[in-house]
Amino acid sequence: MGKKAAKSPLDSLVVSSRTNISIRLFEEIKEKIVSGELPAGYVFPNEIVLSERLRVGRTTLREAFQALASMGLIKRTKNGTSVEDRKHIASTTPLGELFKQSEIDDLLEFRVMVEAEIAALAAIRATDEDIATLERCIEKIEESEDNIAEMIQYDTQFHMCLGEASKNQLFVKTIHVIHNSYESMIQGIYENDKKIFKRAQVFHRKILSAIKEHDPLKARDASHQHILDVVKTAG
């Protein structure tokens, strides 16, 4: 009997024919790299062997590899294709991907630090229009009391508007990425503790009041308390 081939992390990879095959292959391999199933330094079989194993064309495989290389997840040399080291992956992975890979506790701790400073800047820089927008968001949250999905939508909008009011484009982009990355996770938290929205509204109004007074210390403190309450609920 012939010698049985050693198991590979790629053996469980299944490429669906219902989507663009190269995109699906890219997503499947990316997931295995991000999860650590394909560790740093892992060397892929050569293109002929791998395309036969995965039952895809070599052109399809090359397209997937090119996309992975452009994200900094793999490196391709004359000696072959291998998974990049974790430090390189972390430095080249888009911020949204890093947030999606993070534990919710880590993400919430990050929010505590970042959003408190956003609120403080908003208290200094917010215009009358910014304040009116924040007030409308709070009203929309209250009007959506019986619809969790809508409440989350307007709650997210409130925090994104805070980012806009800070007038710092890095904060604006970061707050958008944070909330887009963990919207599904936060829904689970809110479903487990429906009173969290009422507590959140108290904090929202404290933040808004501090912004109206142009008091960065009060705004920072109210935001800090707000996110800590979410952290406590998540824990």
N, C-alpha and C positions, 0 to 999 in steps of 0.2 A: 504493500500500500504506500502511496505517496505521502510525503510529510505534510501535515496540516499547517496551513498558513497561520502565522501569529495574529492575534486579534489586534485591530487598530481602532483608535478613537473615531475613525471615519466610517467604520463598518455600519454604524447605526444611522448614518446620514441618508435621508430619503429626499429625493428631489421630485417635487410635484410637477406634473405636466400641465396643471391648470393655470400656472402663471409662467411668465417669462423664465425659462430654465436657468439662464445665467444669473438673473437677479435672485431667484430662489436659492441657487447654489451659494451665491455670495452671502445671503442671509444666514443659511444653515452653518456655513463654515465660520462666519463672524460670531455667531452665537456660541460655538464650541470654543473659539479663542477667548472670548470675553469671560465665559464661565470657567476657563482654566482646563477644560477637558482636553484641549489641544494646548499643551504648555509651551512656555517660551523655549525656543530652540528646537521645537519639533520640526523634523524635516519631512516634507511631503514626498510621497513616491513620485517618480518622474511622470510627465504628462501622459505618456502612452499607457502606463500601468494604471494611473489614477482615473483617467477617462474611461478605461475599460471597467474598472471596479465600480465606478459610479454610473456607468451606462449613459454617459453624455459625450458629446463631441469634443474634440480638443479645442476647437474655437470657443465653445461655450465655457470650457474650463479656463481658458486664457482670459476671457472677458471677466469672469468672476475673480480670478487672481489679480487682474489689473485694478479692479475696484478695491480689493482688499489692500493692495500695495499702496493705492492712492490715499487710503485712510491710515496708513502706517501700521497696519496689523501684521503684515508679512513683509519679508524682504526677498527679492529675487536676484540671484547672482548666477554666474556661469556654473557654480557648483550645485545649484538647485534652489528650491523654494523652502523657506522656513518661517516659523512664527517669530515675530519680533519679541524683544524682552519687554517686561511689564512697564519699565520706566519710559521706554520709547512710546509704547502704546498710550500711556497716560498723558504724555506731552503732546500727542498728535490727535487724540480722540476728541471730537467735538464736545462742547460742554454738555449739551443735551444728552448725549450718550453716556457721559460720566455720571450724570444725575440718575439716569434710568438704571445704571448698574449699581447705584448706591443703596444701602439699607435705609429704610425710612427714618430711623433714629438719627443717622448721620445727616440726612437731608434736612431734618427739622432743626438739628443743632446749627447747621449752616444758615438756615433761615433766621434763627434767633440773632445771629451776629449781623447778617447782611440787612435784614429788613428793619432792624432797629435804627441803623444808620441812614437807611433810605427815608424813614419817617422823620428823622432829625433834619435831614436836608430839605425834605418837603416842607417842614415847618418854617424854614428860612426862605425858600424859593417859590412856594406855591402861589399861583395867581388866583384871582377871584374865580376865574373859569375852572381852574383845577379844583377849588373848594366846592364849587357847585356840582361838578362831576362826581366827586366823592360823596356828596350828600345824596345824589340820585342813586348811586350804587347801594347805599345803606337803605334807602327807601325800597329799592327793588328787592333786596334780600328779605325785607319784612313782608312785602307783598307776595313773595314766593314761599311762605312759611310751610305750605303743605306739599311742596314739590322739591325734594332734595336735590335733584339734578339742576334745577334752576337756581336754587340757593347757592350751590357750589359755583355755578357759572358766574353769578353776580358777586359772590365772595372773592372769586379769582379776579374778577374785573376791578374790584375795589383795590386789591393789592397791586395790580398792574397800573392802575391810575396813580397810586402812591409813587410807583417807580417813575412814571411820567412827570409827576410833580417835583421829583428830586432834581430834574434837569441834568442828570448825569447819564449819558448814553450807555455807559457800561452797566450801570445799575438797571437801566430800563431793559436792556437785553437780558441781563442775568435774571431779573424777576420774571420775565416772560418764559424763559427756559425752565426755571424752577417750577413754576405752576403748571406748565404744560407737561412736565415730566412726571409729576406725581398726582395728577388730578384723579386718576382711578384709585390710587392708594388712599387719598384723603376721603374719598366717598365711603370707604369701609370704616374709617374712623368715625365719620359723622353718623353713619347708620347705627353704629354701636352705642353712641351717646348723642341722642337727638337734642339734648339740652345744650350741647356745645355751641350751637348757632346763637342761642340767646346770650350765652356768655361772650361769644365772639362779637355780637352786636354792641354789647357794653364796651368792649375794648375798642371797637371801630369808632364809636362815638367819642371815647376818650382821646383817641388819636386825632380825630377830626377837630375836636375842641382845641387841642394843643396846636394844631396847624393853623386854625383860625386866630389863635392868640400869638402865632409866630414864636412859639416856645419850643425850641428843639429838645431841651432836656425832658420836658413832659411828654413830648411825642416819642422820644426814644424809649422812655420808661414804659409808656402804654403799649408800644409795639412789642417790647421785650416781654412784658407780662402776657400779652396775647399769645405769642408763639410758644412761650413756656407752658401755657394752659393746654395748647394742642399737643405739645410733647408729653405732658403728664397724661393726657387722655390716650395717646398712642401707646404709652408704656403700660 
